[in-house]
Amino acid sequence: MKYFCCDMSNGFVSVSRKNFPDARICIDPFHVVKRLNEMVDDVRLRYQRQFQDAGDTESLKKLKGIIRLLKTREDNQVKYWGARFHENKQRQFQDAFEVAPDLLEAYDSLQFFHDILASWPYSVQYEELTEWIKQYTASDVEEIHSAACTIRHWRGYIQNSWKYGKSNGLSEGLNNKVKVLKRVAFGLHSFESFRKRILLTCGKLRLSKDPLSVLEDARNGKEIRL
């Protein structure tokens, strides 16, 4: 196995190091953006709890008005607002960030990382990520500092996904389809029936060998054929 794509989990990384020592570990940027989205949410919820406890309904309303926009990349926000994008965005964001200043820094850090993902080539991404980590690990906002330290810890594997162009998007999509199928079917008592439903739902997907043989081939560096 040449590449091992995963999220920011010590468990998955440990498995790769033990079973596939020669594989390049790549952390999919999707999981990094997900972590930063959670960071933005944590800051927003902290302010919302403060406003609720203080009975400040006006400030609470300002925050709730930008919930969707907070985690949307700026290039895509025009799809939400349409022709009045610039006017509405500036007014609502300004009102919200005045009552929740830490939220502005969290939002900027997320948008900065989106810009890094859109950069090219790899050398530029490397330099920009270095600047991002330097800037936000020094943040006084605990949620931002914690997220930045997490990304600093995994930065080598995150950069591998850019350097080698690898992603676990296919496996994540298949896992999601299987979970949805299991949920809407309310469980299937026959494994073989469940397997056939998965194959019908996911298209022409089949293993040329049994799962244990596929795992053994991966460990030996052989090609895995689906």
Phi, psi and omega in degrees: 000127182271324185227144179230109182262135182202185176261189182275068182235128178299327181298311181294319180295321178296320178298317180296315181296326183280313188266333181230066187298336182267357183282146173276120181277127181235125176264119183297131179303336177306318182287331177290314178298322177300318178296320179289325174298318178296323178298314178299318179297320180298318179294315180299315181293327177298315178293321181297320177296320178298315181292323178295316179296326180273354181071024181272082184290330181294314178293323179297321179295323179296321180290317182293338181286346182238015183305313182293321183289332186302323184254014179259133178299140187302327179296336183261355185291334179297332178294332180278316185269333182075218186295332183265025185304304187296317181296310183292318181299311183298316183292311184289319178296318181298317179297318182289319183286339175292324181268345181223074186298326179296332180293329177296316179295320178297316179297316180297322180294321178295314180294324177299317181292323174300321178295323178296317179298327181276354182283165179196141006273196184300323182298323177291318178299319180300312181294319181291323178294323176300316178294319179300312181295317180299319183288316190264345170288341178269004182293145176275352178275120188301317182297320180289316179301316181296315180296319180294322178293323177298314181292323177298322180296322185257012190300325181299317180286328176295317180294331178299324181295327176284317185295320185255357177065038183253149181208151175257027181301322180297311181293323177297319179295318179294319178300319180295319178298318180296318179296317178296317179299316179296322182290314183287337178274353182055035178087145176234128185286334181259122179297320181297321177294319178297318179299316180294322178296321179296315181296323178292321182287319186270356179092206183281080181237118178208150176268133180289339179226173177289157186305321181294323178292323178297318179297319180295320177298320180297318180296328181272004177079015179276161179291137177260122182250129177258000000 
